[in-house]
């Protein structure tokens, strides 16, 4: 396979990111970050045939939730992860705060502030939006991101809030790179 040819499962990476986001959404908000291994479904079924009634062999990859990440710095936790050869990709779901463009000037100076002060300032910002971000990558570099923006609008004629879903592989380039690094030999 040439370097610029997509992995046979690549079209499924965006679908996996959406599937993981929907799985997390079913659990509601205020969840800790969740890491997933992306494993070939056929290999998973070969190792655990009892899962045959739960998995669709037609799906090339299956996300497998991992144990909870340790408390503390996410970048440090990701830096300690190494995957076995069976895992051909990984994904991370995490809740974040999104600020409107230009609001960086209203936050403490990044050079002088610690990460906790920046997080608090963003969480207290009057124009913040809570979101859930899912980034998924494969060993060959293919990646996808899905973000659910919480309560962006209301259903017409009601007070019921609705979420907005945004998809782009460029939503979280630093996270995508950090996830790719966990897949390096």
CNS distance restraints for C-alpha pairs under 8 A (distance, minus, plus):
assign (resid   1 and name CA) (resid   5 and name CA) 6.45 0.50 0.50
assign (resid   6 and name CA) (resid  10 and name CA) 5.94 0.50 0.50
assign (resid   6 and name CA) (resid 142 and name CA) 7.33 0.50 0.50
assign (resid   7 and name CA) (resid 140 and name CA) 6.86 0.50 0.50
assign (resid   7 and name CA) (resid 142 and name CA) 7.52 0.50 0.50
assign (resid   9 and name CA) (resid  13 and name CA) 6.93 0.50 0.50
assign (resid   9 and name CA) (resid  60 and name CA) 6.24 0.50 0.50
assign (resid   9 and name CA) (resid  61 and name CA) 7.33 0.50 0.50
assign (resid  10 and name CA) (resid  14 and name CA) 7.92 0.50 0.50
assign (resid  10 and name CA) (resid 138 and name CA) 7.75 0.50 0.50
assign (resid  10 and name CA) (resid 142 and name CA) 6.21 0.50 0.50
assign (resid  10 and name CA) (resid 143 and name CA) 7.93 0.50 0.50
assign (resid  11 and name CA) (resid  15 and name CA) 7.46 0.50 0.50
assign (resid  12 and name CA) (resid  16 and name CA) 5.98 0.50 0.50
assign (resid  12 and name CA) (resid  60 and name CA) 7.70 0.50 0.50
assign (resid  12 and name CA) (resid  61 and name CA) 7.71 0.50 0.50
assign (resid  13 and name CA) (resid  17 and name CA) 6.23 0.50 0.50
assign (resid  13 and name CA) (resid 136 and name CA) 6.60 0.50 0.50
assign (resid  13 and name CA) (resid 137 and name CA) 7.09 0.50 0.50
assign (resid  13 and name CA) (resid 138 and name CA) 7.71 0.50 0.50
assign (resid  13 and name CA) (resid 142 and name CA) 7.44 0.50 0.50
assign (resid  13 and name CA) (resid 143 and name CA) 6.45 0.50 0.50
assign (resid  13 and name CA) (resid 144 and name CA) 6.11 0.50 0.50
assign (resid  14 and name CA) (resid  18 and name CA) 6.29 0.50 0.50
assign (resid  14 and name CA) (resid 136 and name CA) 7.62 0.50 0.50
assign (resid  14 and name CA) (resid 143 and name CA) 7.43 0.50 0.50
assign (resid  14 and name CA) (resid 144 and name CA) 5.06 0.50 0.50
assign (resid  14 and name CA) (resid 145 and name CA) 7.01 0.50 0.50
assign (resid  14 and name CA) (resid 146 and name CA) 7.78 0.50 0.50
assign (resid  15 and name CA) (resid  19 and name CA) 6.07 0.50 0.50
assign (resid  16 and name CA) (resid  20 and name CA) 6.06 0.50 0.50
assign (resid  16 and name CA) (resid  61 and name CA) 7.91 0.50 0.50
assign (resid  16 and name CA) (resid  62 and name CA) 7.80 0.50 0.50
assign (resid  16 and name CA) (resid  63 and name CA) 7.24 0.50 0.50
assign (resid  16 and name CA) (resid 136 and name CA) 7.54 0.50 0.50
assign (resid  17 and name CA) (resid  21 and name CA) 6.17 0.50 0.50
assign (resid  17 and name CA) (resid  91 and name CA) 7.34 0.50 0.50
assign (resid  17 and name CA) (resid 134 and name CA) 6.00 0.50 0.50
assign (resid  17 and name CA) (resid 135 and name CA) 6.52 0.50 0.50
assign (resid  17 and name CA) (resid 136 and name CA) 5.82 0.50 0.50
assign (resid  17 and name CA) (resid 144 and name CA) 6.59 0.50 0.50
assign (resid  17 and name CA) (resid 145 and name CA) 6.43 0.50 0.50
assign (resid  17 and name CA) (resid 146 and name CA) 6.19 0.50 0.50
assign (resid  18 and name CA) (resid  22 and name CA) 6.14 0.50 0.50
assign (resid  18 and name CA) (resid 134 and name CA) 7.89 0.50 0.50
assign (resid  18 and name CA) (resid 146 and name CA) 6.32 0.50 0.50
assign (resid  19 and name CA) (resid  23 and name CA) 6.15 0.50 0.50
assign (resid  20 and name CA) (resid  24 and name CA) 6.16 0.50 0.50
assign (resid  20 and name CA) (resid  63 and name CA) 7.41 0.50 0.50
assign (resid  20 and name CA) (resid  93 and name CA) 7.55 0.50 0.50
assign (resid  20 and name CA) (resid 134 and name CA) 7.28 0.50 0.50
assign (resid  21 and name CA) (resid  25 and name CA) 5.98 0.50 0.50
assign (resid  21 and name CA) (resid  93 and name CA) 7.10 0.50 0.50
assign (resid  21 and name CA) (resid 132 and name CA) 7.70 0.50 0.50
assign (resid  21 and name CA) (resid 133 and name CA) 7.74 0.50 0.50
assign (resid  21 and name CA) (resid 134 and name CA) 6.22 0.50 0.50
assign (resid  21 and name CA) (resid 146 and name CA) 7.23 0.50 0.50
assign (resid  21 and name CA) (resid 147 and name CA) 7.89 0.50 0.50
assign (resid  21 and name CA) (resid 148 and name CA) 7.82 0.50 0.50
assign (resid  22 and name CA) (resid  26 and name CA) 6.21 0.50 0.50
assign (resid  23 and name CA) (resid  27 and name CA) 7.05 0.50 0.50
assign (resid  24 and name CA) (resid  28 and name CA) 6.88 0.50 0.50
assign (resid  24 and name CA) (resid  93 and name CA) 7.64 0.50 0.50
assign (resid  25 and name CA) (resid  29 and name CA) 7.04 0.50 0.50
assign (resid  27 and name CA) (resid  31 and name CA) 7.86 0.50 0.50
assign (resid  30 and name CA) (resid  95 and name CA) 7.38 0.50 0.50
assign (resid  31 and name CA) (resid  94 and name CA) 7.75 0.50 0.50
assign (resid  31 and name CA) (resid  95 and name CA) 7.28 0.50 0.50
assign (resid  32 and name CA) (resid  94 and name CA) 6.68 0.50 0.50
assign (resid  32 and name CA) (resid  95 and name CA) 7.42 0.50 0.50
assign (resid  33 and name CA) (resid  68 and name CA) 7.70 0.50 0.50
assign (resid  33 and name CA) (resid  69 and name CA) 7.05 0.50 0.50
assign (resid  33 and name CA) (resid  92 and name CA) 6.95 0.50 0.50
assign (resid  33 and name CA) (resid  93 and name CA) 5.54 0.50 0.50
assign (resid  33 and name CA) (resid  94 and name CA) 4.32 0.50 0.50
assign (resid  33 and name CA) (resid  95 and name CA) 6.91 0.50 0.50
assign (resid  34 and name CA) (resid  65 and name CA) 7.12 0.50 0.50
assign (resid  34 and name CA) (resid  66 and name CA) 7.21 0.50 0.50
assign (resid  34 and name CA) (resid  68 and name CA) 6.49 0.50 0.50
assign (resid  34 and name CA) (resid  69 and name CA) 6.99 0.50 0.50
assign (resid  34 and name CA) (resid  92 and name CA) 5.71 0.50 0.50
assign (resid  34 and name CA) (resid  93 and name CA) 5.19 0.50 0.50
assign (resid  34 and name CA) (resid  94 and name CA) 6.56 0.50 0.50
assign (resid  35 and name CA) (resid  65 and name CA) 6.10 0.50 0.50
assign (resid  35 and name CA) (resid  66 and name CA) 5.56 0.50 0.50
assign (resid  35 and name CA) (resid  67 and name CA) 7.62 0.50 0.50
assign (resid  35 and name CA) (resid  68 and name CA) 7.48 0.50 0.50
assign (resid  35 and name CA) (resid  69 and name CA) 7.29 0.50 0.50
assign (resid  35 and name CA) (resid  90 and name CA) 7.34 0.50 0.50
assign (resid  35 and name CA) (resid  91 and name CA) 5.85 0.50 0.50
assign (resid  35 and name CA) (resid  92 and name CA) 4.54 0.50 0.50
assign (resid  35 and name CA) (resid  93 and name CA) 6.52 0.50 0.50
assign (resid  36 and name CA) (resid  63 and name CA) 5.72 0.50 0.50
assign (resid  36 and name CA) (resid  64 and name CA) 5.17 0.50 0.50
assign (resid  36 and name CA) (resid  65 and name CA) 4.43 0.50 0.50
assign (resid  36 and name CA) (resid  66 and name CA) 5.46 0.50 0.50
assign (resid  36 and name CA) (resid  90 and name CA) 5.49 0.50 0.50
assign (resid  36 and name CA) (resid  91 and name CA) 5.02 0.50 0.50
assign (resid  36 and name CA) (resid  92 and name CA) 6.18 0.50 0.50
assign (resid  37 and name CA) (resid  63 and name CA) 5.62 0.50 0.50
assign (resid  37 and name CA) (resid  64 and name CA) 5.09 0.50 0.50
assign (resid  37 and name CA) (resid  65 and name CA) 6.54 0.50 0.50
assign (resid  37 and name CA) (resid  66 and name CA) 6.90 0.50 0.50
assign (resid  37 and name CA) (resid  87 and name CA) 6.09 0.50 0.50
assign (resid  37 and name CA) (resid  88 and name CA) 7.84 0.50 0.50
assign (resid  37 and name CA) (resid  89 and name CA) 6.18 0.50 0.50
assign (resid  37 and name CA) (resid  90 and name CA) 4.51 0.50 0.50
assign (resid  37 and name CA) (resid  91 and name CA) 6.56 0.50 0.50
assign (resid  38 and name CA) (resid  61 and name CA) 6.03 0.50 0.50
assign (resid  38 and name CA) (resid  62 and name CA) 5.61 0.50 0.50
assign (resid  38 and name CA) (resid  63 and name CA) 4.63 0.50 0.50
assign (resid  38 and name CA) (resid  64 and name CA) 6.34 0.50 0.50
assign (resid  38 and name CA) (resid  87 and name CA) 5.75 0.50 0.50
assign (resid  38 and name CA) (resid  88 and name CA) 5.94 0.50 0.50
assign (resid  38 and name CA) (resid  89 and name CA) 4.67 0.50 0.50
assign (resid  38 and name CA) (resid  90 and name CA) 5.00 0.50 0.50
assign (resid  38 and name CA) (resid  91 and name CA) 7.23 0.50 0.50
assign (resid  38 and name CA) (resid 138 and name CA) 7.94 0.50 0.50
assign (resid  39 and name CA) (resid  43 and name CA) 7.44 0.50 0.50
assign (resid  39 and name CA) (resid  44 and name CA) 6.75 0.50 0.50
assign (resid  39 and name CA) (resid  61 and name CA) 5.35 0.50 0.50
assign (resid  39 and name CA) (resid  62 and name CA) 5.36 0.50 0.50
assign (resid  39 and name CA) (resid  63 and name CA) 6.41 0.50 0.50
assign (resid  39 and name CA) (resid  64 and name CA) 7.20 0.50 0.50
assign (resid  39 and name CA) (resid  86 and name CA) 6.45 0.50 0.50
assign (resid  39 and name CA) (resid  87 and name CA) 4.92 0.50 0.50
assign (resid  39 and name CA) (resid  88 and name CA) 5.97 0.50 0.50
assign (resid  39 and name CA) (resid  89 and name CA) 6.99 0.50 0.50
assign (resid  40 and name CA) (resid  44 and name CA) 6.28 0.50 0.50
assign (resid  40 and name CA) (resid  60 and name CA) 5.70 0.50 0.50
assign (resid  40 and name CA) (resid  61 and name CA) 4.45 0.50 0.50
assign (resid  40 and name CA) (resid  62 and name CA) 6.23 0.50 0.50
assign (resid  40 and name CA) (resid  86 and name CA) 7.54 0.50 0.50
assign (resid  40 and name CA) (resid  87 and name CA) 7.51 0.50 0.50
assign (resid  40 and name CA) (resid  88 and name CA) 7.39 0.50 0.50
assign (resid  41 and name CA) (resid  45 and name CA) 6.13 0.50 0.50
assign (resid  41 and name CA) (resid  55 and name CA) 7.46 0.50 0.50
assign (resid  41 and name CA) (resid  56 and name CA) 7.57 0.50 0.50
assign (resid  41 and name CA) (resid  57 and name CA) 5.90 0.50 0.50
assign (resid  41 and name CA) (resid  59 and name CA) 6.58 0.50 0.50
assign (resid  41 and name CA) (resid  60 and name CA) 5.61 0.50 0.50
assign (resid  41 and name CA) (resid  61 and name CA) 5.00 0.50 0.50
assign (resid  41 and name CA) (resid  62 and name CA) 5.36 0.50 0.50
assign (resid  42 and name CA) (resid  46 and name CA) 6.11 0.50 0.50
assign (resid  42 and name CA) (resid  57 and name CA) 5.98 0.50 0.50
assign (resid  42 and name CA) (resid  60 and name CA) 7.39 0.50 0.50
assign (resid  43 and name CA) (resid  47 and name CA) 6.26 0.50 0.50
assign (resid  43 and name CA) (resid  86 and name CA) 7.83 0.50 0.50
assign (resid  44 and name CA) (resid  48 and name CA) 5.93 0.50 0.50
assign (resid  44 and name CA) (resid  49 and name CA) 7.87 0.50 0.50
assign (resid  45 and name CA) (resid  49 and name CA) 4.83 0.50 0.50
assign (resid  45 and name CA) (resid  50 and name CA) 7.63 0.50 0.50
assign (resid  45 and name CA) (resid  51 and name CA) 6.32 0.50 0.50
assign (resid  45 and name CA) (resid  52 and name CA) 6.35 0.50 0.50
assign (resid  45 and name CA) (resid  55 and name CA) 7.92 0.50 0.50
assign (resid  45 and name CA) (resid  57 and name CA) 7.87 0.50 0.50
assign (resid  48 and name CA) (resid  52 and name CA) 8.00 0.50 0.50
assign (resid  51 and name CA) (resid  55 and name CA) 6.20 0.50 0.50
assign (resid  52 and name CA) (resid  56 and name CA) 7.46 0.50 0.50
assign (resid  55 and name CA) (resid  62 and name CA) 7.88 0.50 0.50
assign (resid  63 and name CA) (resid  90 and name CA) 7.84 0.50 0.50
assign (resid  63 and name CA) (resid  91 and name CA) 7.99 0.50 0.50
assign (resid  69 and name CA) (resid  77 and name CA) 6.90 0.50 0.50
assign (resid  70 and name CA) (resid  77 and name CA) 6.68 0.50 0.50
assign (resid  72 and name CA) (resid  77 and name CA) 7.85 0.50 0.50
assign (resid  73 and name CA) (resid  77 and name CA) 6.44 0.50 0.50
assign (resid  74 and name CA) (resid  78 and name CA) 6.15 0.50 0.50
assign (resid  75 and name CA) (resid  79 and name CA) 6.08 0.50 0.50
assign (resid  75 and name CA) (resid 178 and name CA) 7.37 0.50 0.50
assign (resid  76 and name CA) (resid  80 and name CA) 6.66 0.50 0.50
assign (resid  77 and name CA) (resid  81 and name CA) 6.95 0.50 0.50
assign (resid  78 and name CA) (resid 178 and name CA) 6.93 0.50 0.50
assign (resid  78 and name CA) (resid 179 and name CA) 7.15 0.50 0.50
assign (resid  78 and name CA) (resid 182 and name CA) 6.65 0.50 0.50
assign (resid  79 and name CA) (resid 178 and name CA) 7.61 0.50 0.50
assign (resid  79 and name CA) (resid 181 and name CA) 7.68 0.50 0.50
assign (resid  79 and name CA) (resid 182 and name CA) 6.72 0.50 0.50
assign (resid  80 and name CA) (resid 182 and name CA) 7.80 0.50 0.50
assign (resid  81 and name CA) (resid 182 and name CA) 5.57 0.50 0.50
assign (resid  82 and name CA) (resid 182 and name CA) 5.58 0.50 0.50
assign (resid  82 and name CA) (resid 183 and name CA) 6.59 0.50 0.50
assign (resid  82 and name CA) (resid 184 and name CA) 7.84 0.50 0.50
assign (resid  82 and name CA) (resid 185 and name CA) 7.95 0.50 0.50
assign (resid  83 and name CA) (resid  87 and name CA) 6.17 0.50 0.50
assign (resid  83 and name CA) (resid 182 and name CA) 6.98 0.50 0.50
assign (resid  83 and name CA) (resid 183 and name CA) 6.21 0.50 0.50
assign (resid  88 and name CA) (resid 138 and name CA) 5.73 0.50 0.50
assign (resid  88 and name CA) (resid 139 and name CA) 5.52 0.50 0.50
assign (resid  88 and name CA) (resid 183 and name CA) 7.78 0.50 0.50
assign (resid  89 and name CA) (resid 136 and name CA) 7.28 0.50 0.50
assign (resid  89 and name CA) (resid 137 and name CA) 5.39 0.50 0.50
assign (resid  89 and name CA) (resid 138 and name CA) 3.94 0.50 0.50
assign (resid  89 and name CA) (resid 139 and name CA) 5.54 0.50 0.50
assign (resid  89 and name CA) (resid 183 and name CA) 7.05 0.50 0.50
assign (resid  90 and name CA) (resid 136 and name CA) 5.72 0.50 0.50
assign (resid  90 and name CA) (resid 137 and name CA) 5.65 0.50 0.50
assign (resid  90 and name CA) (resid 138 and name CA) 6.62 0.50 0.50
assign (resid  90 and name CA) (resid 179 and name CA) 6.91 0.50 0.50
assign (resid  90 and name CA) (resid 183 and name CA) 7.92 0.50 0.50
assign (resid  91 and name CA) (resid 134 and name CA) 6.79 0.50 0.50
assign (resid  91 and name CA) (resid 135 and name CA) 5.40 0.50 0.50
assign (resid  91 and name CA) (resid 136 and name CA) 4.01 0.50 0.50
assign (resid  91 and name CA) (resid 137 and name CA) 6.34 0.50 0.50
assign (resid  91 and name CA) (resid 179 and name CA) 7.27 0.50 0.50
assign (resid  92 and name CA) (resid 133 and name CA) 7.94 0.50 0.50
assign (resid  92 and name CA) (resid 134 and name CA) 5.53 0.50 0.50
assign (resid  92 and name CA) (resid 135 and name CA) 5.50 0.50 0.50
assign (resid  92 and name CA) (resid 136 and name CA) 6.59 0.50 0.50
assign (resid  92 and name CA) (resid 179 and name CA) 7.91 0.50 0.50
assign (resid  93 and name CA) (resid 132 and name CA) 6.82 0.50 0.50
assign (resid  93 and name CA) (resid 133 and name CA) 5.60 0.50 0.50
assign (resid  93 and name CA) (resid 134 and name CA) 4.29 0.50 0.50
assign (resid  93 and name CA) (resid 135 and name CA) 6.70 0.50 0.50
assign (resid  94 and name CA) (resid 132 and name CA) 5.57 0.50 0.50
assign (resid  94 and name CA) (resid 133 and name CA) 5.42 0.50 0.50
assign (resid  94 and name CA) (resid 134 and name CA) 6.57 0.50 0.50
assign (resid  95 and name CA) (resid 130 and name CA) 7.23 0.50 0.50
assign (resid  95 and name CA) (resid 131 and name CA) 5.59 0.50 0.50
assign (resid  95 and name CA) (resid 132 and name CA) 4.22 0.50 0.50
assign (resid  95 and name CA) (resid 133 and name CA) 6.11 0.50 0.50
assign (resid  96 and name CA) (resid 130 and name CA) 6.05 0.50 0.50
assign (resid  96 and name CA) (resid 131 and name CA) 5.27 0.50 0.50
assign (resid  96 and name CA) (resid 132 and name CA) 5.97 0.50 0.50
assign (resid  96 and name CA) (resid 133 and name CA) 6.93 0.50 0.50
assign (resid  97 and name CA) (resid 122 and name CA) 6.65 0.50 0.50
assign (resid  97 and name CA) (resid 123 and name CA) 6.50 0.50 0.50
assign (resid  97 and name CA) (resid 128 and name CA) 6.32 0.50 0.50
assign (resid  97 and name CA) (resid 129 and name CA) 5.72 0.50 0.50
assign (resid  97 and name CA) (resid 130 and name CA) 4.80 0.50 0.50
assign (resid  97 and name CA) (resid 131 and name CA) 6.00 0.50 0.50
assign (resid  98 and name CA) (resid 122 and name CA) 7.95 0.50 0.50
assign (resid  98 and name CA) (resid 128 and name CA) 5.72 0.50 0.50
assign (resid  98 and name CA) (resid 129 and name CA) 5.07 0.50 0.50
assign (resid  98 and name CA) (resid 130 and name CA) 6.24 0.50 0.50
assign (resid  98 and name CA) (resid 131 and name CA) 6.73 0.50 0.50
assign (resid  99 and name CA) (resid 103 and name CA) 6.45 0.50 0.50
assign (resid  99 and name CA) (resid 122 and name CA) 7.15 0.50 0.50
assign (resid  99 and name CA) (resid 125 and name CA) 7.80 0.50 0.50
assign (resid  99 and name CA) (resid 127 and name CA) 6.47 0.50 0.50
assign (resid  99 and name CA) (resid 128 and name CA) 4.91 0.50 0.50
assign (resid  99 and name CA) (resid 129 and name CA) 6.43 0.50 0.50
assign (resid 100 and name CA) (resid 127 and name CA) 6.85 0.50 0.50
assign (resid 100 and name CA) (resid 128 and name CA) 7.19 0.50 0.50
assign (resid 103 and name CA) (resid 107 and name CA) 7.13 0.50 0.50
assign (resid 107 and name CA) (resid 118 and name CA) 6.92 0.50 0.50
assign (resid 107 and name CA) (resid 121 and name CA) 6.24 0.50 0.50
assign (resid 107 and name CA) (resid 122 and name CA) 7.23 0.50 0.50
assign (resid 108 and name CA) (resid 112 and name CA) 7.48 0.50 0.50
assign (resid 108 and name CA) (resid 113 and name CA) 6.14 0.50 0.50
assign (resid 108 and name CA) (resid 117 and name CA) 7.74 0.50 0.50
assign (resid 108 and name CA) (resid 118 and name CA) 6.66 0.50 0.50
assign (resid 108 and name CA) (resid 121 and name CA) 7.49 0.50 0.50
assign (resid 109 and name CA) (resid 113 and name CA) 5.96 0.50 0.50
assign (resid 110 and name CA) (resid 114 and name CA) 7.37 0.50 0.50
assign (resid 110 and name CA) (resid 118 and name CA) 7.53 0.50 0.50
assign (resid 113 and name CA) (resid 117 and name CA) 6.05 0.50 0.50
assign (resid 113 and name CA) (resid 118 and name CA) 6.53 0.50 0.50
assign (resid 114 and name CA) (resid 118 and name CA) 6.49 0.50 0.50
assign (resid 115 and name CA) (resid 119 and name CA) 6.16 0.50 0.50
assign (resid 116 and name CA) (resid 120 and name CA) 6.15 0.50 0.50
assign (resid 117 and name CA) (resid 121 and name CA) 6.08 0.50 0.50
assign (resid 118 and name CA) (resid 122 and name CA) 6.11 0.50 0.50
assign (resid 119 and name CA) (resid 123 and name CA) 6.04 0.50 0.50
assign (resid 120 and name CA) (resid 124 and name CA) 6.11 0.50 0.50
assign (resid 121 and name CA) (resid 125 and name CA) 6.14 0.50 0.50
assign (resid 122 and name CA) (resid 128 and name CA) 6.82 0.50 0.50
assign (resid 123 and name CA) (resid 128 and name CA) 6.72 0.50 0.50
assign (resid 124 and name CA) (resid 128 and name CA) 7.56 0.50 0.50
assign (resid 129 and name CA) (resid 149 and name CA) 6.68 0.50 0.50
assign (resid 129 and name CA) (resid 150 and name CA) 6.66 0.50 0.50
assign (resid 129 and name CA) (resid 152 and name CA) 7.79 0.50 0.50
assign (resid 130 and name CA) (resid 149 and name CA) 6.14 0.50 0.50
assign (resid 130 and name CA) (resid 150 and name CA) 5.43 0.50 0.50
assign (resid 131 and name CA) (resid 147 and name CA) 6.52 0.50 0.50
assign (resid 131 and name CA) (resid 148 and name CA) 5.34 0.50 0.50
assign (resid 131 and name CA) (resid 149 and name CA) 4.40 0.50 0.50
assign (resid 131 and name CA) (resid 150 and name CA) 5.46 0.50 0.50
assign (resid 132 and name CA) (resid 147 and name CA) 5.47 0.50 0.50
assign (resid 132 and name CA) (resid 148 and name CA) 5.13 0.50 0.50
assign (resid 132 and name CA) (resid 149 and name CA) 6.74 0.50 0.50
assign (resid 132 and name CA) (resid 150 and name CA) 7.88 0.50 0.50
assign (resid 133 and name CA) (resid 145 and name CA) 7.07 0.50 0.50
assign (resid 133 and name CA) (resid 146 and name CA) 5.86 0.50 0.50
assign (resid 133 and name CA) (resid 147 and name CA) 4.37 0.50 0.50
assign (resid 133 and name CA) (resid 148 and name CA) 6.60 0.50 0.50
assign (resid 134 and name CA) (resid 145 and name CA) 5.50 0.50 0.50
assign (resid 134 and name CA) (resid 146 and name CA) 5.20 0.50 0.50
assign (resid 134 and name CA) (resid 147 and name CA) 6.23 0.50 0.50
assign (resid 135 and name CA) (resid 143 and name CA) 7.27 0.50 0.50
assign (resid 135 and name CA) (resid 144 and name CA) 5.82 0.50 0.50
assign (resid 135 and name CA) (resid 145 and name CA) 4.38 0.50 0.50
assign (resid 135 and name CA) (resid 146 and name CA) 6.64 0.50 0.50
assign (resid 135 and name CA) (resid 172 and name CA) 7.35 0.50 0.50
assign (resid 135 and name CA) (resid 175 and name CA) 7.10 0.50 0.50
assign (resid 135 and name CA) (resid 176 and name CA) 6.22 0.50 0.50
assign (resid 136 and name CA) (resid 143 and name CA) 5.44 0.50 0.50
assign (resid 136 and name CA) (resid 144 and name CA) 5.32 0.50 0.50
assign (resid 136 and name CA) (resid 145 and name CA) 6.34 0.50 0.50
assign (resid 136 and name CA) (resid 176 and name CA) 7.15 0.50 0.50
assign (resid 136 and name CA) (resid 179 and name CA) 7.73 0.50 0.50
assign (resid 137 and name CA) (resid 141 and name CA) 6.35 0.50 0.50
assign (resid 137 and name CA) (resid 142 and name CA) 5.55 0.50 0.50
assign (resid 137 and name CA) (resid 143 and name CA) 4.13 0.50 0.50
assign (resid 137 and name CA) (resid 144 and name CA) 6.56 0.50 0.50
assign (resid 137 and name CA) (resid 176 and name CA) 6.75 0.50 0.50
assign (resid 137 and name CA) (resid 179 and name CA) 6.77 0.50 0.50
assign (resid 137 and name CA) (resid 180 and name CA) 6.39 0.50 0.50
assign (resid 138 and name CA) (resid 142 and name CA) 5.29 0.50 0.50
assign (resid 138 and name CA) (resid 143 and name CA) 6.37 0.50 0.50
assign (resid 138 and name CA) (resid 180 and name CA) 7.31 0.50 0.50
assign (resid 138 and name CA) (resid 183 and name CA) 7.97 0.50 0.50
assign (resid 139 and name CA) (resid 180 and name CA) 6.77 0.50 0.50
assign (resid 139 and name CA) (resid 183 and name CA) 5.87 0.50 0.50
assign (resid 139 and name CA) (resid 184 and name CA) 7.50 0.50 0.50
assign (resid 141 and name CA) (resid 180 and name CA) 6.86 0.50 0.50
assign (resid 143 and name CA) (resid 169 and name CA) 6.07 0.50 0.50
assign (resid 143 and name CA) (resid 176 and name CA) 7.03 0.50 0.50
assign (resid 144 and name CA) (resid 167 and name CA) 7.68 0.50 0.50
assign (resid 144 and name CA) (resid 168 and name CA) 6.43 0.50 0.50
assign (resid 144 and name CA) (resid 169 and name CA) 4.33 0.50 0.50
assign (resid 144 and name CA) (resid 170 and name CA) 7.85 0.50 0.50
assign (resid 145 and name CA) (resid 167 and name CA) 5.80 0.50 0.50
assign (resid 145 and name CA) (resid 168 and name CA) 5.45 0.50 0.50
assign (resid 145 and name CA) (resid 169 and name CA) 4.92 0.50 0.50
assign (resid 145 and name CA) (resid 170 and name CA) 7.18 0.50 0.50
assign (resid 145 and name CA) (resid 171 and name CA) 6.16 0.50 0.50
assign (resid 145 and name CA) (resid 172 and name CA) 7.12 0.50 0.50
assign (resid 146 and name CA) (resid 165 and name CA) 6.99 0.50 0.50
assign (resid 146 and name CA) (resid 166 and name CA) 5.77 0.50 0.50
assign (resid 146 and name CA) (resid 167 and name CA) 4.51 0.50 0.50
assign (resid 146 and name CA) (resid 168 and name CA) 6.59 0.50 0.50
assign (resid 146 and name CA) (resid 169 and name CA) 7.95 0.50 0.50
assign (resid 146 and name CA) (resid 171 and name CA) 7.76 0.50 0.50
assign (resid 147 and name CA) (resid 165 and name CA) 5.68 0.50 0.50
assign (resid 147 and name CA) (resid 166 and name CA) 5.15 0.50 0.50
assign (resid 147 and name CA) (resid 167 and name CA) 6.39 0.50 0.50
assign (resid 147 and name CA) (resid 171 and name CA) 7.99 0.50 0.50
assign (resid 148 and name CA) (resid 163 and name CA) 6.36 0.50 0.50
assign (resid 148 and name CA) (resid 164 and name CA) 5.64 0.50 0.50
assign (resid 148 and name CA) (resid 165 and name CA) 4.56 0.50 0.50
assign (resid 148 and name CA) (resid 166 and name CA) 6.46 0.50 0.50
assign (resid 149 and name CA) (resid 163 and name CA) 5.44 0.50 0.50
assign (resid 149 and name CA) (resid 164 and name CA) 5.08 0.50 0.50
assign (resid 149 and name CA) (resid 165 and name CA) 6.31 0.50 0.50
assign (resid 149 and name CA) (resid 166 and name CA) 7.77 0.50 0.50
assign (resid 150 and name CA) (resid 162 and name CA) 7.21 0.50 0.50
assign (resid 150 and name CA) (resid 163 and name CA) 4.79 0.50 0.50
assign (resid 150 and name CA) (resid 164 and name CA) 6.87 0.50 0.50
assign (resid 151 and name CA) (resid 161 and name CA) 4.94 0.50 0.50
assign (resid 151 and name CA) (resid 162 and name CA) 4.96 0.50 0.50
assign (resid 151 and name CA) (resid 163 and name CA) 4.74 0.50 0.50
assign (resid 151 and name CA) (resid 164 and name CA) 7.50 0.50 0.50
assign (resid 152 and name CA) (resid 161 and name CA) 6.99 0.50 0.50
assign (resid 152 and name CA) (resid 162 and name CA) 6.13 0.50 0.50
assign (resid 152 and name CA) (resid 163 and name CA) 5.48 0.50 0.50
assign (resid 152 and name CA) (resid 164 and name CA) 6.23 0.50 0.50
assign (resid 153 and name CA) (resid 161 and name CA) 5.54 0.50 0.50
assign (resid 153 and name CA) (resid 162 and name CA) 5.34 0.50 0.50
assign (resid 153 and name CA) (resid 163 and name CA) 6.87 0.50 0.50
assign (resid 153 and name CA) (resid 164 and name CA) 7.95 0.50 0.50
assign (resid 154 and name CA) (resid 158 and name CA) 6.80 0.50 0.50
assign (resid 154 and name CA) (resid 159 and name CA) 5.89 0.50 0.50
assign (resid 154 and name CA) (resid 160 and name CA) 5.35 0.50 0.50
assign (resid 154 and name CA) (resid 161 and name CA) 4.19 0.50 0.50
assign (resid 154 and name CA) (resid 162 and name CA) 5.43 0.50 0.50
assign (resid 155 and name CA) (resid 159 and name CA) 6.66 0.50 0.50
assign (resid 155 and name CA) (resid 160 and name CA) 5.58 0.50 0.50
assign (resid 155 and name CA) (resid 161 and name CA) 6.24 0.50 0.50
assign (resid 155 and name CA) (resid 162 and name CA) 6.52 0.50 0.50
assign (resid 167 and name CA) (resid 171 and name CA) 7.63 0.50 0.50
assign (resid 169 and name CA) (resid 173 and name CA) 7.74 0.50 0.50
assign (resid 172 and name CA) (resid 176 and name CA) 6.18 0.50 0.50
assign (resid 173 and name CA) (resid 177 and name CA) 6.15 0.50 0.50
assign (resid 174 and name CA) (resid 178 and name CA) 6.17 0.50 0.50
assign (resid 175 and name CA) (resid 179 and name CA) 6.13 0.50 0.50
assign (resid 176 and name CA) (resid 180 and name CA) 6.18 0.50 0.50
assign (resid 177 and name CA) (resid 181 and name CA) 6.21 0.50 0.50
assign (resid 178 and name CA) (resid 182 and name CA) 6.72 0.50 0.50
assign (resid 179 and name CA) (resid 183 and name CA) 7.00 0.50 0.50
assign (resid 180 and name CA) (resid 184 and name CA) 6.89 0.50 0.50
